[in-house]
């Protein structure tokens, strides 16, 4: 990198090592493991993106962290998700429900974590896998499975988000969270995206 140029959070393409059994990410029959952590930012848009992929023929199994379940309830979304997706699981431990075996043996074509909290991203950046979602990322990467992550802290400055009642408020990104996002964007098999709509575009290519 030339001196004076800032590095950008990117990773818009996957390496050939992150395709399993000759399958590519263009297949409409793709089966996706979708993890939801405890972030409220763009959560409604994330659920809309998930429903859009289902409408396009993709199969989604939903895995929700303990904190994710709390935030989903705050936004009154659990029943909506359970109605839309028959496979809905809430974290009991880092190994339960046992998603890891399915990620390793080729049941899924991709792993998505969206939205991803700053805490989840920090753990991934530092190789910590003590929750269901961070453990899933670690094992998926070891298996060469494509991983898409939407970190809520990815762009410098402030963002406007909405509370469940529709009230808008502003959040300012911390430097440490942006740094962790940048680290994750350079890790094996991981594609970092700026919004949930990007996930739909990338999986639909």
N, C-alpha and C positions, 0 to 999 in steps of 0.2 A: 504494500500500500504506500502510495506517495505521501511524503510528509505534508502535514497540514490538512489532509482529507479525513473526514470523520467516517468511521465505519457505520454501516447501516444494518439494522436487524433485517435479515432476509433469509432465504433458504427456500426459494420458490421451486426447486426441483429436487427430486429424490435420486440417490445414487442407484446404480443397477443392483447393488447388493441388497437394496430394500424392496425387492420384489420376490414373492415366494412362489415356488413351484411353477414358474413361467407365467403366472397370472399378472396382468397389468391393471392399472387403476381405471380402465375404461369400461370394465364389464358392468352391465346393469344388474347383475346378480350379486354384486359385491355384498359381503356380510361385514358389518362394522360393529366394533365394540365402542360404545360412546360413554365416556366418563364425565360426570358433572361434579365439580367441586363447589365449595361454599362461597361463590362469588355472585353478586346480584347484577353487576354491570353487564348489559347486553344479554341478560338471561332470557328475557322474552323473545328477543331476536334469535337466540340460540335454539329455543324450542321450535320456532317457526322454521328455521333451517333444517332441523331434524325431520319435521313433518314433510318438508319439500322433498328431501331425499327419499323418504318413504314413498311419497307419491310418484317418484321417478322410478321406483322399482327396487330400491336398495333395502336391505334387511338390517335393522338396528336392534342391538341388545343394549339396554341402558343400565349403567352402573353409577350409583350415586354415593358420594362420600357422606359420612355422618353429618358433617357441617353443611354439605350440599342439600341434604334432606331438610335441614332447618331453614335454609334460605328459600328453598322451593315452597315450603309451607308458608313462609312470610309473603311470597308472591302468589300464593294460592294456585300453585301449578302441579302438585303431585298427582291429583286425580286426572288432570288433563293429560299428563304424560302416561299414566297407567292406562288410560282409555285409548291413547294413540299407539302405544307400544306394549305388546303382551309380555315382553321380557323386560322386567323392571326390578332391579336389585339394589338394596341399600347395604352399604359397607357394615360388616360386623367386626372385621379385623383386617390386617394386611393381607391375609390369605383366604378370607371368606367374605363373599362367595368366591369359590375357587375358579377365578377367571384365568389364572396363570397358565394352567395346563392347556386350555383352549387357545390361548395366544401363541403358545410354543408349538402346538401340533398342527397349525394351519386351519383351524376352524374359521378364523377371521382373516379378512383381507386388509384391514387397516384398524388402527386404534386412534380414537379422537378424544382429546381432553378439552372440553369447552363448556363453559368458561373455566379457566384455570386461575386460581388465586395466586397472589404473590407468594404465599407460604408454600403452595404446591410447586411452583416454579423454582423457588429457592432450594427446595429439597432435591428436585431433579438436577438442578445445576451443580449441586454438591454431592451427588451420588447417594443420597439418602432415600431409602425405599421402605419406610415404616408405615405406610398407609396403603390402602387398596390401589389407589390410582398411581401413586409414585412407584409402587412395586410393579404394577402393570406396565408402566413405561419402561422400567429397567428390563423386564423380561421380554417385552416386545422388541426392544432394540437388540437384545442378545440373539433374538430369533430372526433378525433382518426384516421385521414387519414395519411397514410405513406408519409413521406416527404424525398426527396433526395436532398442534396445540394452539389454542387461542388464549394467550395471557391477557388478563385485564389491564396489566401494567406493561405496556409495550411502546408507548409513544411519549416523548418528552413533552412536558408542559401539563396543562390541565384538561380534563375531559368532563363533559356534562352527562350525567346519568339520571335515571329515574327511580324513585321509590315506588313501592307497590301501589300507592295512592295516586301516582302520576306526577307527584311533585318532583321538579328537577332540582338537582344540586350538583355542585362542582367538586371534583377530586383532583388533587395535584400529585403527580407521580413522584416517587422517591428515587433518588439516584441509584440506590442499592438494588431496587426492584428492576429498574431498567437494565442495570448491569447483569443481573441474573438472567433476565430474558435474553440478552445478547449471548450469554454463555450457552443457554439451552438451544438457541438458534443454530449453533455450530456443532451440536452433538449428533452422533450417528443416527440416521434414519428419521430425524425429527424435522418437520416443516413447521415453522412458526407463522401464523397468519394474524392479520390485524383486526379481523372481525369474523363473525360466524358465516357471513355470506361468502367469504373467500373459501371456506371449507367446501361449500356446495359447488363452487366453480371448479375447484381443483379435483374433487372427486368425480365431477361430471365430465371432465375432459375426455 
